[in-house]
Amino acid sequence: MSTIQSSARAFEERMAKPLAEKSRSWESVQLSKNGDRIQVDINTALIDYRGEVAVLSIM
């Protein structure tokens, strides 16, 4: 499994919790174009957007 596939699977698993909890925070590592690793905090919440439920994520 590639790193991208692994990251995508981990993201899907993390996104399941905000749907149950309404919000969630976690840490992740992003790769820059030149290959440097950048540690980030991600905050995700369910919001009402124009009458629809939407997921807002801030990194």
PyMOL commands that set and color helices and strands:
alter all, ss='L'
color gray80, all
select helices_A, chain A and resi 3-21
alter helices_A, ss='H'
color red, helices_A
select strands_A, chain A and resi 23-31+37-49+52-58
alter strands_A, ss='S'
color yellow, strands_A
deselect
rebuild
show_as cartoon
